[in-house]
Amino acid sequence: MIIYILLPIVLLIPGIFLCREKTGKAGKAVYSAFFGIVIFLLMAFRSFVGTDYLSYAQLYNYFNFSEMTDVSGLAHEKGFVVPLKILCDIFDNYHALFAVTAFIIAAACAVYIYKFSSNPCISALAFVCFGMLFYSMNFIRQVIAGIIVMYALEFIKEKSFLRYLVAVLLASCFHWSALVMIPFYFILQIKLEPLILAAYAAVSAMLVVFAPDIIDFGLKTFYTKYLTDYTPDLGSGISPAYLLCYGAVFAVAFALRKRLYEKNAMNSVYLSCLFFIVMFELLGAGYAMLSRFGLLFVMPAFMGLAPDLISSAEEACAEKLAGKPRLAKLCVYGAFALIAIGFYLWLILTNSNGAVPYRTVFEYTQELW
């Protein structure tokens, strides 16, 4: 567990020096690369960390031992299994899968915060403290799909539906749930204001009521294997802690929306993403499977919005505490640190997604067969 406790500190200290205005793009580039390396090492060298680790390792070994040449009959998305088959032909050990996917995820997130974040350090800490690290250790296919969607959101700003559609279809090759993002090209262009929020809330309430029917449709259409195979995602919901934490951040962001919109046009998209995370966590309180759709929104919402959200809160607090800018900064950073650290510690103490304890390939091995 100690490695998780130290991780935010390891990311914070260099960020204080490298992510200042006077360090410019060079500082941002160095810090983003540092973040990518740290996250890559953490994810690449883990051993049986995460509830999905065993299933991916078994799939890898299945390819190796069965000498399968035709992957068309597998239920997994072909954008994942075809590269997986190629990887199996090159490396015998299933650890290669986790090393390669760790590199893809870490590199993509590092490049994203360098290009699009106003403060990569805050984005990096948001990635760790608000659950994205533990998501990345488990839902590999959907996280990769979510990363593609994260980059595709830029096409909304550019009003390029065709490129957005191509990117979403590519993401669906890794996880079919990405297809739900097609109508969001239009939805995410709507600025979130009180009347729009009220309409979204009404729709969310209807979705909660009809959640059993939605689950039944999804099982018969997409997850047919779960009609016979048991999965805990169907029999239980997720902890309300996710809803409370994400909901608290959304409430603050919505209150500061005007400032956020002025800072960056994409903040309108990020704020809407944050709402839909809350909506899917609400649905997930009854059916954990539905919360998984939130993975398509969580990375851009937090890594993209968090820096401007904190600076906007600092500006608003400074106006209330006229003449006391240092006190305003202390209050804002203290409040956000309390939420982030509290949620992160809760994730660790509750063994979020099976990520605790952390073990490396150098200290822990286990036979699959």
Secondary structure, 3 states (H helix, E strand, C coil): CHHHHHHHHHHHHHHHHHCCHHHHHHHHHHHHHHHHHHHHHHHHCECCCCCCHHHHHHHHHHHHHHCCCCCCCCCCCHHHHHHHHHHHHHCCCCHHHHHHHHHHHHHHHHHHHHHHCCCHHHHHHHHHHCCHHHHHCCCHHHHHHHHHHHHHCHHHHCCCHHHHHHHHHHHHCCCHHHHHHCCHHHHCCCCCCHHHHHHHHHHHHHHHHCHHHHHHHHHHHCCHHHHCCCCHHHHCCCCHHHHHHHHHHHHHHHHCHHHHHHHCCCHHHHHHHHHHHHHHHHHHCCCHHHHHHHHHHHHHHHHHHHHHHHHHHHHHHHHHCCCCHHHHHHHHHHHHHHHHHHHHHHHHHCCHHHCCCCCECCCCCCCCC
